[in-house]
Structure formats: structure tokens, C-alpha cells
């Protein structure tokens, strides 16, 4: 009798936690950049890295209608 195959741990972990980790890292980079920058490229980096996770949260949290 064959045992059912279990999903490979690294692929499964990356599939479940990949985007949350990426958004968390972007947020951390944005916060550090906003804290230590004094205009110019640092502020643009902070706006981008804090804006993208905010947009994703609005898109998946409030922007989309539930199916059904």
C-alpha cells in the first residue's frame, strides 16, 4: 500500500509564507528608510516600500468583493 505523499516542506512554506514575508520585509525597509533619510532617494524608497504593502492590503482587504 502506498503512503500519500506529503508536500515538500520548503516549497510549502514558501507558498504559504512567501508574500507575507516579502511584504513584511518591504515594510521594514520602508520604515528604516523613512527614519534615516533626509529627502531625495531615501524618501522615494520609503514611499514605494510603504506604499506597495498598503496598496496590497487595501486591494485584498477592502477593494475586492467576496465571492458567493
VOVOPA-277211 format. One line per 8 residues: number of its first residue (from 0); their letters; for each residue x, y, z of N, C-alpha, C, CB. Coordinates in pm, whole numbers, plus 50000, padded with zeros to 5 digits. Glycine has a CB too. Example, Ala and Ser with C-alpha at 12.3 -4.5 7.8 and 13.67 -1.06 7.14 Angstrom:
<pts>
0) AS) 51319/49431/50780/51230/49550/50780/51320/49670/50780/51131/49553/50905  51285/49775/50708/51367/49894/50714/51290/50003/50787/51408/49940/50572
</pts>
This chain:
<pts>
0) XXXXXXXX) 50084/49883/50000/50000/50000/50000/50089/50124/50000/49904/49999/50121  50055/50219/49914/50135/50340/49902/50095/50444/50004/50124/50398/49764  50195/50509/50060/50167/50619/50153/50138/50745/50072/50286/50642/50252  50043/50826/50116/50020/50952/50045/50141/51043/50058/49893/51022/50098  50173/51110/49949/50289/51197/49951/50257/51324/50027/50334/51229/49810  50352/51361/50111/50339/51488/50184/50406/51596/50101/50404/51478/50327  50353/51720/50109/50418/51827/50033/50557/51855/50087/50334/51955/50039  50645/51890/49998/50781/51923/50039/50778/52047/50127/50874/51945/49916
8) XXXXXXXX) 50846/52041/50238/50841/52149/50337/50888/52284/50282/50923/52111/50457  51004/52294/50216/51047/52427/50171/50951/52489/50070/51185/52418/50109  50900/52410/49976/50806/52463/49878/50675/52503/49944/50780/52360/49767  50629/52423/50036/50503/52452/50105/50516/52578/50190/50462/52332/50193  50625/52592/50260/50647/52710/50344/50656/52835/50258/50775/52693/50429  50728/52826/50148/50742/52941/50059/50608/52979/49998/50844/52910/49949  50528/52879/49966/50397/52906/49905/50304/52975/50005/50333/52776/49855  50306/52935/50129/50217/52992/50229/50270/53125/50281/50199/52895/50345
16) XXXXXXXX) 50399/53132/50309/50454/53249/50377/50535/53342/50288/50539/53205/50490  50548/53314/50161/50631/53395/50073/50588/53540/50064/50632/53336/49936  50464/53564/50030/50416/53702/50016/50409/53776/50149/50281/53703/49952  50361/53716/50257/50364/53790/50384/50504/53828/50428/50299/53708/50491  50602/53741/50406/50740/53774/50442/50792/53886/50353/50830/53650/50431  50763/53879/50223/50807/53984/50131/50746/54119/50168/50771/53948/49986  50618/54121/50200/50553/54247/50239/50607/54298/50372/50401/54228/50248  50638/54209/50464/50697/54250/50591/50835/54308/50574/50702/54132/50686
24) XXXXXXXX) 50916/54245/50487/51049/54299/50460/51041/54435/50391/51130/54202/50374  50948/54449/50297/50931/54579/50232/50891/54686/50333/50825/54570/50121  50802/54652/50424/50760/54747/50526/50877/54785/50617/50646/54689/50609  50957/54688/50656/51073/54717/50741/51173/54807/50670/51141/54587/50785  51201/54778/50543/51292/54862/50466/51236/55003/50454/51318/54802/50326  51106/55014/50430/51044/55146/50418/51049/55225/50547/50901/55133/50375  51025/55159/50659/51030/55229/50787/51171/55276/50822/50977/55140/50898  51269/55192/50798/51408/55230/50825/51451/55342/50730/51503/55108/50810
32) XXXXXXXX) 51410/55332/50605/51444/55436/50508/51379/55569/50545/51402/55394/50368  51256/55566/50589/51188/55689/50629/51251/55748/50755/51038/55664/50652  51299/55662/50842/51359/55710/50967/51494/55777/50944/51374/55594/51064  51575/55720/50856/51712/55769/50840/51735/55857/50718/51803/55654/50833  51637/55872/50630/51660/55953/50511/51625/56099/50537/51578/55900/50392  51685/56183/50457/51660/56326/50470/51632/56384/50331/51781/56399/50537  51532/56327/50265/51495/56374/50132/51561/56293/50023/51532/56519/50117  51519/56317/49901/51580/56253/49785/51541/56108/49769/51727/56264/49794
40) XXXXXXXX) 51641/56027/49738/51620/55886/49706/51565/55809/49826/51749/55823/49658  51609/55842/49944/51561/55772/50064/51412/55791/50085/51636/55821/50186  51363/55912/50062/51219/55936/50076/51140/55863/49967/51190/56086/50071  51192/55861/49846/51124/55788/49739/51120/55639/49768/51192/55813/49605  51230/55586/49822/51234/55445/49860/51132/55417/49970/51376/55405/49907  51123/55507/50067/51027/55489/50177/50885/55493/50124/51047/55597/50284  50854/55587/50036/50719/55595/49979/50684/55468/49903/50708/55716/49886  50776/55419/49823/50748/55299/49743/50734/55176/49830/50859/55277/49640
48) XXXXXXXX) 50828/55156/49923/50825/55033/50002/50717/55035/50109/50959/55011/50067  50665/55150/50144/50550/55154/50235/50418/55161/50158/50562/55273/50329  50422/55213/50038/50301/55226/49959/50255/55094/49900/50323/55324/49850  50348/55011/49856/50310/54884/49793/50238/54791/49892/50434/54813/49737  50289/54768/50014/50213/54685/50108/50077/54746/50145/50295/54662/50234  50072/54879/50154/49944/54944/50184/49844/54920/50073/49964/55094/50206  49890/54935/49948/49803/54910/49834/49754/54765/49832/49876/54942/49703  49845/54671/49859/49807/54529/49860/49703/54502/49969/49931/54439/49882
56) XXXXXXXX) 49720/54563/50086/49623/54544/50195/49486/54600/50157/49672/54610/50323  49483/54719/50097/49356/54775/50053/49293/54690/49943/49376/54918/50004  49374/54643/49849/49324/54564/49738/49259/54434/49787/49437/54532/49639  49327/54362/49874/49274/54234/49920/49183/54246/50040/49387/54141/49952  49192/54356/50113/49108/54371/50232/48975/54436/50204/49180/54449/50333  48978/54552/50139/48856/54628/50119/48816/54641/49973/48870/54763/50178  48910/54630/49882/48881/54658/49742/48807/54549/49669/49005/54684/49672  48826/54425/49709/48763/54313/49638/48636/54268/49710/48860/54195/49625
64) XXXX) 48540/54233/49635/48414/54182/49690/48424/54032/49712/48295/54215/49595  48366/53982/49821/48370/53837/49843/48282/53765/49740/48323/53803/49986  48327/53649/49701/48251/53568/49605/48144/53489/49678/48345/53472/49527  48036/53469/49608/47936/53380/49665/47808/53440/49684/47978/53327/49788
</pts>
